[in-house]
Amino acid sequence: MSKPDALLVDVAALVESGHSNQMTLTVVAGGAVITGRLAPEAVWRQRVSEVLADSDHLSDFSTVFTATKTAQEPPTHLHFHVARILQGTIGIPETGGMYRVAIQDVSAWTMGDFSYSDH
């Protein structure tokens, strides 16, 4: 188990405190490159819950994401929205997805998101 990058924990804490979704970040985790915007955990959970609630087959799972966090501990995860996994010169999914990444699993990161080409 690796020790989380303290600077990255600080970035995640600022996103959590400001309830902003404008911070873009690119990380490498488990060999995958993920790029997109960070969201506060509560905002991310709410959005995932809404998507699941609208599904005919997955609506029962929506309540799992509505639980609130009670303790004010340092963040342990990054919550991406409008994010893509970069594979070669393309980003998947095209429209962006919702990803939760453990900070301790991040082996490299940079501020900003990477552009990519669909051609």
Residue pairs with C-beta under 8 A, 6 or more apart in sequence:
1 104
2 104
2 105
2 107
3 104
4 76
4 103
4 104
4 106
5 103
5 106
5 109
8 78
8 103
8 106
8 109
9 74
9 75
9 103
11 23
11 25
11 38
12 38
12 74
12 75
12 77
12 78
12 103
13 74
13 75
14 23
15 23
15 38
15 39
15 40
15 75
16 40
16 41
16 75
18 40
19 40
19 42
19 43
20 40
21 37
21 38
21 39
21 40
21 43
21 81
22 37
23 37
23 38
23 111
24 35
24 36
24 37
24 38
24 111
24 112
24 113
25 35
25 36
25 37
25 38
25 78
25 80
25 109
25 110
25 111
25 112
25 113
26 33
26 34
26 35
26 109
26 110
26 112
26 113
26 114
27 33
27 34
27 35
27 78
27 101
27 106
27 108
27 109
28 34
28 106
28 107
28 108
28 109
29 101
29 102
29 105
29 106
29 107
30 105
32 85
33 85
33 86
33 114
34 80
34 83
34 84
34 85
34 86
34 99
34 101
35 83
35 84
35 86
35 91
35 113
35 114
36 80
36 81
36 82
36 83
36 84
36 96
36 99
36 113
37 80
37 81
37 82
37 83
37 113
38 78
38 79
38 80
38 81
39 47
39 79
39 80
39 81
40 79
41 69
41 75
41 77
41 79
42 68
42 69
43 79
43 81
44 79
44 80
44 81
44 98
44 100
45 65
45 66
45 67
45 79
46 65
46 66
47 81
47 98
48 65
48 98
49 62
49 63
49 64
49 65
49 66
50 62
51 98
52 58
52 59
52 61
52 62
52 65
53 59
53 62
75 103
76 102
76 103
76 104
77 100
77 101
77 102
77 103
78 100
78 101
78 103
78 106
79 98
79 99
79 100
80 97
80 98
80 99
80 100
80 101
81 96
81 97
81 98
82 96
83 96
83 97
83 98
83 99
84 91
84 92
84 93
84 94
84 96
84 97
84 116
85 91
85 92
85 97
85 99
86 114
86 116
89 116
89 117
89 119
90 116
90 117
90 118
91 116
94 118
